[in-house]
Amino acid sequence: MIPLEYELILSALLFSIGLYGVVARKNGVIVLMSIEIMISAAILNFVAFSAYHPAADPSGLVFALLGIAVAAAEAAVGLAVFLTIYQTHGTIELDKVRFLRW
């Protein structure tokens, strides 16, 4: 069995990569993918702690399933928003799009 510390380090690394993608990138789709990586890191934490909990409590796995559903819904809504922005402005570069001026 993999030690809990290794899974938490992997989760922290994934979250850091996602955070870097959100802060440093300007393309809207890449920012959306980085947010998905950050959500996946949180889901990995839920699963890791659920696996190492002494009692067989499935609450971490239930939260993981809920997180997967939220991530899927967020991706669908985010892609719809970016398609609308692309149709309106012709680009999805976040610096070039001014949301308050149409």
Backbone as JSON Lines, residues from 0, in Angstrom:
{"i":0,"aa":"M","n":[0.84,-1.18,0.0],"ca":[0.0,0.0,0.0],"c":[0.88,1.24,0.0]}
{"i":1,"aa":"I","n":[0.5,2.23,-0.77],"ca":[1.27,3.47,-0.88],"c":[1.06,4.29,0.39]}
{"i":2,"aa":"P","n":[2.14,4.84,0.95],"ca":[1.98,5.67,2.16],"c":[1.15,6.93,1.88]}
{"i":3,"aa":"L","n":[0.45,7.37,2.91],"ca":[-0.42,8.53,2.79],"c":[0.38,9.78,2.4]}
{"i":4,"aa":"E","n":[1.59,9.89,2.9],"ca":[2.4,11.08,2.62],"c":[2.69,11.22,1.13]}
{"i":5,"aa":"Y","n":[2.91,10.1,0.45],"ca":[3.18,10.14,-0.99],"c":[1.97,10.65,-1.77]}
{"i":6,"aa":"E","n":[0.81,10.19,-1.36],"ca":[-0.4,10.64,-2.03],"c":[-0.66,12.12,-1.77]}
{"i":7,"aa":"L","n":[-0.37,12.58,-0.57],"ca":[-0.56,14.0,-0.27],"c":[0.46,14.86,-1.0]}
{"i":8,"aa":"I","n":[1.68,14.36,-1.16],"ca":[2.69,15.1,-1.93],"c":[2.28,15.19,-3.39]}
{"i":9,"aa":"L","n":[1.77,14.09,-3.93],"ca":[1.28,14.1,-5.31],"c":[0.12,15.08,-5.46]}
{"i":10,"aa":"S","n":[-0.77,15.09,-4.51],"ca":[-1.91,16.01,-4.56],"c":[-1.43,17.47,-4.48]}
{"i":11,"aa":"A","n":[-0.48,17.75,-3.62],"ca":[0.06,19.11,-3.52],"c":[0.76,19.52,-4.8]}
{"i":12,"aa":"L","n":[1.46,18.57,-5.43],"ca":[2.14,18.86,-6.69],"c":[1.11,19.15,-7.79]}
{"i":13,"aa":"L","n":[0.06,18.35,-7.87],"ca":[-0.99,18.59,-8.85],"c":[-1.68,19.94,-8.62]}
{"i":14,"aa":"F","n":[-1.95,20.25,-7.36],"ca":[-2.58,21.53,-7.06],"c":[-1.67,22.69,-7.43]}
{"i":15,"aa":"S","n":[-0.37,22.55,-7.19],"ca":[0.58,23.61,-7.54],"c":[0.66,23.81,-9.04]}
{"i":16,"aa":"I","n":[0.65,22.72,-9.8],"ca":[0.66,22.82,-11.26],"c":[-0.61,23.51,-11.75]}
{"i":17,"aa":"G","n":[-1.74,23.16,-11.18],"ca":[-3.0,23.81,-11.55],"c":[-3.01,25.28,-11.2]}
{"i":18,"aa":"L","n":[-2.49,25.63,-10.03],"ca":[-2.43,27.02,-9.61],"c":[-1.53,27.83,-10.52]}
{"i":19,"aa":"Y","n":[-0.4,27.25,-10.93],"ca":[0.49,27.92,-11.87],"c":[-0.22,28.16,-13.2]}
{"i":20,"aa":"G","n":[-0.98,27.18,-13.66],"ca":[-1.71,27.33,-14.91],"c":[-2.76,28.42,-14.84]}
{"i":21,"aa":"V","n":[-3.43,28.56,-13.71],"ca":[-4.45,29.6,-13.55],"c":[-3.81,30.98,-13.52]}
{"i":22,"aa":"V","n":[-2.68,31.09,-12.82],"ca":[-2.06,32.4,-12.64],"c":[-1.28,32.84,-13.88]}
{"i":23,"aa":"A","n":[-0.58,31.92,-14.53],"ca":[0.36,32.3,-15.57],"c":[-0.22,32.29,-16.98]}
{"i":24,"aa":"R","n":[-1.26,31.54,-17.23],"ca":[-1.76,31.39,-18.6],"c":[-2.82,32.44,-18.9]}
{"i":25,"aa":"K","n":[-2.96,32.75,-20.19],"ca":[-3.93,33.73,-20.61],"c":[-5.07,33.14,-21.43]}
{"i":26,"aa":"N","n":[-4.9,31.93,-21.92],"ca":[-5.93,31.28,-22.72],"c":[-7.01,30.73,-21.78]}
{"i":27,"aa":"G","n":[-8.26,31.01,-22.09],"ca":[-9.35,30.63,-21.22],"c":[-9.52,29.13,-21.07]}
{"i":28,"aa":"V","n":[-9.3,28.38,-22.14],"ca":[-9.46,26.93,-22.06],"c":[-8.36,26.31,-21.2]}
{"i":29,"aa":"I","n":[-7.16,26.84,-21.3],"ca":[-6.06,26.32,-20.47],"c":[-6.3,26.65,-19.0]}
{"i":30,"aa":"V","n":[-6.85,27.83,-18.73],"ca":[-7.2,28.18,-17.35],"c":[-8.28,27.22,-16.83]}
{"i":31,"aa":"L","n":[-9.25,26.9,-17.66],"ca":[-10.29,25.94,-17.28],"c":[-9.7,24.56,-17.0]}
{"i":32,"aa":"M","n":[-8.76,24.13,-17.82],"ca":[-8.1,22.84,-17.6],"c":[-7.29,22.86,-16.31]}
{"i":33,"aa":"S","n":[-6.67,24.0,-16.0],"ca":[-5.9,24.11,-14.76],"c":[-6.8,24.04,-13.54]}
{"i":34,"aa":"I","n":[-7.98,24.61,-13.64],"ca":[-8.94,24.51,-12.54],"c":[-9.38,23.06,-12.36]}
{"i":35,"aa":"E","n":[-9.53,22.34,-13.46],"ca":[-9.87,20.91,-13.38],"c":[-8.76,20.12,-12.69]}
{"i":36,"aa":"I","n":[-7.51,20.47,-12.95],"ca":[-6.39,19.8,-12.28],"c":[-6.43,20.07,-10.78]}
{"i":37,"aa":"M","n":[-6.77,21.3,-10.39],"ca":[-6.87,21.63,-8.98],"c":[-8.01,20.86,-8.31]}
{"i":38,"aa":"I","n":[-9.13,20.72,-8.99],"ca":[-10.24,19.94,-8.44],"c":[-9.84,18.47,-8.32]}
{"i":39,"aa":"S","n":[-9.09,17.97,-9.29],"ca":[-8.63,16.58,-9.22],"c":[-7.69,16.36,-8.04]}
{"i":40,"aa":"A","n":[-6.89,17.35,-7.72],"ca":[-6.01,17.24,-6.55],"c":[-6.83,17.16,-5.27]}
{"i":41,"aa":"A","n":[-7.89,17.94,-5.18],"ca":[-8.75,17.87,-4.0],"c":[-9.45,16.51,-3.91]}
{"i":42,"aa":"I","n":[-9.88,15.99,-5.05],"ca":[-10.52,14.67,-5.07],"c":[-9.54,13.59,-4.64]}
{"i":43,"aa":"L","n":[-8.29,13.71,-5.07],"ca":[-7.27,12.76,-4.65],"c":[-7.07,12.79,-3.14]}
{"i":44,"aa":"N","n":[-7.14,13.96,-2.54],"ca":[-7.06,14.06,-1.08],"c":[-8.22,13.33,-0.41]}
{"i":45,"aa":"F","n":[-9.42,13.52,-0.91],"ca":[-10.58,12.83,-0.33],"c":[-10.41,11.32,-0.4]}
{"i":46,"aa":"V","n":[-9.97,10.83,-1.55],"ca":[-9.81,9.38,-1.71],"c":[-8.69,8.86,-0.83]}
{"i":47,"aa":"A","n":[-7.59,9.6,-0.74],"ca":[-6.46,9.15,0.08],"c":[-6.84,9.07,1.55]}
{"i":48,"aa":"F","n":[-7.51,10.1,2.06],"ca":[-7.89,10.08,3.46],"c":[-8.97,9.03,3.72]}
{"i":49,"aa":"S","n":[-9.83,8.8,2.76],"ca":[-10.85,7.76,2.93],"c":[-10.21,6.38,2.97]}
{"i":50,"aa":"A","n":[-9.18,6.15,2.18],"ca":[-8.53,4.85,2.15],"c":[-7.74,4.57,3.43]}
{"i":51,"aa":"Y","n":[-7.22,5.62,4.05],"ca":[-6.4,5.43,5.24],"c":[-7.16,5.66,6.54]}
{"i":52,"aa":"H","n":[-8.45,5.89,6.45],"ca":[-9.25,6.03,7.66],"c":[-9.44,4.64,8.26]}
{"i":53,"aa":"P","n":[-9.24,4.49,9.58],"ca":[-9.31,3.14,10.17],"c":[-10.68,2.47,10.02]}
{"i":54,"aa":"A","n":[-11.74,3.24,10.17],"ca":[-13.07,2.65,9.97],"c":[-13.4,2.72,8.48]}
{"i":55,"aa":"A","n":[-14.14,1.79,8.01],"ca":[-14.49,1.73,6.59],"c":[-15.61,2.72,6.3]}
{"i":56,"aa":"D","n":[-15.32,4.0,6.46],"ca":[-16.31,5.05,6.24],"c":[-16.21,5.53,4.79]}
{"i":57,"aa":"P","n":[-17.27,5.39,4.02],"ca":[-17.2,5.76,2.6],"c":[-17.45,7.24,2.33]}
{"i":58,"aa":"S","n":[-17.43,8.09,3.35],"ca":[-17.77,9.49,3.12],"c":[-16.76,10.19,2.21]}
{"i":59,"aa":"G","n":[-15.49,9.82,2.29],"ca":[-14.5,10.42,1.39],"c":[-14.76,10.06,-0.06]}
{"i":60,"aa":"L","n":[-15.19,8.83,-0.29],"ca":[-15.51,8.41,-1.66],"c":[-16.77,9.09,-2.17]}
{"i":61,"aa":"V","n":[-17.73,9.32,-1.27],"ca":[-18.95,10.04,-1.67],"c":[-18.6,11.48,-2.05]}
{"i":62,"aa":"F","n":[-17.74,12.11,-1.26],"ca":[-17.3,13.47,-1.59],"c":[-16.52,13.48,-2.9]}
{"i":63,"aa":"A","n":[-15.76,12.43,-3.16],"ca":[-15.02,12.34,-4.42],"c":[-15.98,12.25,-5.6]}
{"i":64,"aa":"L","n":[-17.02,11.45,-5.48],"ca":[-18.02,11.37,-6.55],"c":[-18.73,12.7,-6.75]}
{"i":65,"aa":"L","n":[-19.03,13.38,-5.66],"ca":[-19.64,14.7,-5.75],"c":[-18.68,15.68,-6.43]}
{"i":66,"aa":"G","n":[-17.4,15.6,-6.1],"ca":[-16.4,16.46,-6.73],"c":[-16.26,16.2,-8.21]}
{"i":67,"aa":"I","n":[-16.34,14.94,-8.61],"ca":[-16.29,14.61,-10.04],"c":[-17.5,15.19,-10.76]}
{"i":68,"aa":"A","n":[-18.66,15.1,-10.15],"ca":[-19.88,15.66,-10.77],"c":[-19.78,17.18,-10.89]}
{"i":69,"aa":"V","n":[-19.27,17.82,-9.85],"ca":[-19.11,19.28,-9.89],"c":[-18.09,19.67,-10.95]}
{"i":70,"aa":"A","n":[-17.0,18.92,-11.07],"ca":[-15.98,19.21,-12.08],"c":[-16.54,19.06,-13.49]}
{"i":71,"aa":"A","n":[-17.35,18.05,-13.71],"ca":[-17.95,17.85,-15.03],"c":[-18.92,18.99,-15.37]}
{"i":72,"aa":"A","n":[-19.72,19.39,-14.4],"ca":[-20.66,20.49,-14.63],"c":[-19.91,21.8,-14.86]}
{"i":73,"aa":"E","n":[-18.85,22.01,-14.11],"ca":[-18.06,23.24,-14.27],"c":[-17.39,23.28,-15.64]}
{"i":74,"aa":"A","n":[-16.91,22.15,-16.12],"ca":[-16.29,22.11,-17.44],"c":[-17.31,22.4,-18.53]}
{"i":75,"aa":"A","n":[-18.51,21.84,-18.41],"ca":[-19.54,22.07,-19.42],"c":[-19.97,23.53,-19.46]}
{"i":76,"aa":"V","n":[-20.2,24.12,-18.3],"ca":[-20.61,25.52,-18.24],"c":[-19.47,26.43,-18.69]}
{"i":77,"aa":"G","n":[-18.25,26.12,-18.28],"ca":[-17.11,26.93,-18.68],"c":[-16.88,26.9,-20.18]}
{"i":78,"aa":"L","n":[-16.98,25.75,-20.79],"ca":[-16.81,25.67,-22.24],"c":[-17.93,26.4,-22.97]}
{"i":79,"aa":"A","n":[-19.15,26.35,-22.45],"ca":[-20.25,27.09,-23.06],"c":[-20.0,28.6,-22.97]}
{"i":80,"aa":"V","n":[-19.5,29.04,-21.84],"ca":[-19.19,30.47,-21.68],"c":[-18.08,30.88,-22.64]}
{"i":81,"aa":"F","n":[-17.04,30.06,-22.77],"ca":[-15.94,30.42,-23.66],"c":[-16.37,30.38,-25.12]}
{"i":82,"aa":"L","n":[-17.27,29.49,-25.49],"ca":[-17.8,29.49,-26.86],"c":[-18.58,30.78,-27.14]}
{"i":83,"aa":"T","n":[-19.36,31.23,-26.18],"ca":[-20.09,32.47,-26.34],"c":[-19.15,33.67,-26.44]}
{"i":84,"aa":"I","n":[-18.11,33.67,-25.6],"ca":[-17.13,34.76,-25.65],"c":[-16.4,34.75,-26.99]}
{"i":85,"aa":"Y","n":[-16.08,33.57,-27.49],"ca":[-15.4,33.49,-28.78],"c":[-16.3,33.99,-29.91]}
{"i":86,"aa":"Q","n":[-17.57,33.67,-29.86],"ca":[-18.49,34.15,-30.89],"c":[-18.65,35.66,-30.83]}
{"i":87,"aa":"T","n":[-18.62,36.22,-29.62],"ca":[-18.82,37.66,-29.46],"c":[-17.56,38.45,-29.77]}
{"i":88,"aa":"H","n":[-16.42,38.02,-29.22],"ca":[-15.18,38.79,-29.3],"c":[-14.19,38.26,-30.32]}
{"i":89,"aa":"G","n":[-14.32,37.01,-30.73],"ca":[-13.38,36.44,-31.69],"c":[-12.1,35.92,-31.07]}
{"i":90,"aa":"T","n":[-12.0,35.92,-29.76],"ca":[-10.83,35.39,-29.07],"c":[-11.24,34.9,-27.68]}
{"i":91,"aa":"I","n":[-10.4,34.02,-27.13],"ca":[-10.63,33.59,-25.75],"c":[-9.44,33.93,-24.87]}
{"i":92,"aa":"E","n":[-8.56,34.82,-25.37],"ca":[-7.47,35.32,-24.54],"c":[-8.07,36.22,-23.46]}
{"i":93,"aa":"L","n":[-7.81,35.89,-22.22],"ca":[-8.48,36.58,-21.11],"c":[-8.05,38.03,-20.98]}
{"i":94,"aa":"D","n":[-6.84,38.37,-21.43],"ca":[-6.4,39.76,-21.36],"c":[-7.08,40.64,-22.41]}
{"i":95,"aa":"K","n":[-7.42,40.05,-23.55],"ca":[-8.0,40.82,-24.65],"c":[-9.5,41.0,-24.54]}
{"i":96,"aa":"V","n":[-10.14,40.2,-23.73],"ca":[-11.59,40.26,-23.6],"c":[-11.94,41.15,-22.43]}
{"i":97,"aa":"R","n":[-12.76,42.13,-22.7],"ca":[-13.26,42.99,-21.61],"c":[-14.71,42.59,-21.36]}
{"i":98,"aa":"F","n":[-14.93,42.03,-20.19],"ca":[-16.24,41.47,-19.91],"c":[-17.32,42.52,-19.67]}
{"i":99,"aa":"L","n":[-16.94,43.7,-19.23],"ca":[-17.94,44.7,-18.9],"c":[-18.33,45.56,-20.09]}
{"i":100,"aa":"R","n":[-17.57,45.5,-21.17],"ca":[-17.9,46.24,-22.38],"c":[-18.23,45.29,-23.5]}
{"i":101,"aa":"W","n":[-19.37,45.43,-24.09],"ca":[-19.76,44.58,-25.2],"c":[-19.77,45.44,-26.41]}
